[in-house]
Amino acid sequence: MNEKKEIKIELTPEVAQGKYANLAIIAHSANEFFIDMICMAPNTPQAKVQSRIIMTPENAKQLLFALQENVHKYESTFGEITMRKPINMVDEKITFLGPNGKA
């Protein structure tokens, strides 16, 4: 009964290049999770959102489980990922700027 269906996914060259992010800001409403992927440069007072992902709570939970599974697989192959405090980031307050550049 549980047939697996093949899904064809298109990956354009522009999207395949990807965007680097070293900071994620996650917020939610009753119906959606918002994940802003940001590239924060050292000693820079401002950073731009590289990509925003909006998903349902159910999809966010599926992403959580998929990340947990993949981190486990990674650590099984390459060893434990150690957490360390970033050298150039010290508990700074993050201010969100709107589309016109104003908070």
C-alpha positions in Angstrom: 0.0 0.0 0.0 2.8 2.4 0.7 3.9 3.0 -2.9 6.9 5.3 -3.3 6.4 7.8 -6.0 9.2 9.3 -8.0 9.5 13.1 -7.7 11.4 15.0 -10.4 13.1 18.0 -9.0 14.6 20.8 -11.2 17.7 22.5 -9.9 18.6 25.5 -12.0 22.3 26.5 -12.4 21.7 29.7 -10.4 20.1 27.8 -7.5 22.7 25.0 -7.7 25.5 27.6 -6.9 23.9 28.0 -3.4 24.2 30.8 -0.9 26.6 30.7 2.0 25.1 31.4 5.4 26.7 31.3 8.9 23.7 32.6 10.8 20.1 31.5 10.9 17.3 33.5 12.5 14.1 31.5 13.1 10.7 32.9 14.0 7.2 31.5 13.8 3.5 32.4 13.8 0.6 30.1 14.4 0.8 28.8 10.8 4.3 29.2 9.6 8.0 29.0 10.5 10.3 31.6 9.0 14.0 30.8 8.6 16.3 33.6 7.5 19.7 32.5 6.3 22.3 35.2 6.8 26.0 35.7 6.0 27.5 37.7 8.8 31.0 39.0 8.1 33.4 39.7 11.0 33.5 43.2 12.4 30.6 44.3 10.2 27.6 46.0 11.9 25.1 44.9 9.2 24.3 41.7 7.3 21.8 40.9 4.5 19.4 38.0 4.5 20.7 35.6 1.8 17.5 33.6 1.7 14.2 33.2 3.5 12.4 29.9 3.8 8.8 29.8 4.9 7.3 26.4 5.9 4.4 24.9 7.8 4.9 23.7 11.3 4.7 20.1 10.1 7.4 20.7 7.4 9.6 22.5 10.0 9.4 19.4 12.2 10.2 17.1 9.3 13.2 19.4 8.5 14.3 19.1 12.2 14.3 15.3 12.0 16.0 15.3 8.6 18.8 17.5 10.0 19.2 15.3 13.1 19.5 12.2 10.9 22.0 13.8 8.6 24.1 15.2 11.5 24.2 11.7 13.0 25.3 10.3 9.6 28.0 13.0 9.3 29.3 12.4 12.8 29.4 8.6 12.2 31.6 9.2 9.2 33.7 12.2 10.1 33.6 12.4 14.0 31.7 14.5 16.4 31.0 18.1 15.5 32.3 20.3 18.3 30.5 23.5 19.2 32.6 26.6 19.9 31.8 30.2 20.3 32.5 32.3 17.2 35.6 34.4 17.7 34.2 37.6 16.2 30.6 37.4 17.5 30.0 38.2 21.2 26.3 38.1 22.2 25.4 41.1 19.9 21.9 42.4 19.6 20.5 41.8 16.1 18.3 44.5 14.6 16.1 43.6 11.7 16.0 46.1 8.8 12.9 46.4 6.6 12.9 46.6 2.8 13.7 50.4 3.0 16.7 49.8 5.2 15.0 51.1 8.4 14.3 49.1 11.5 
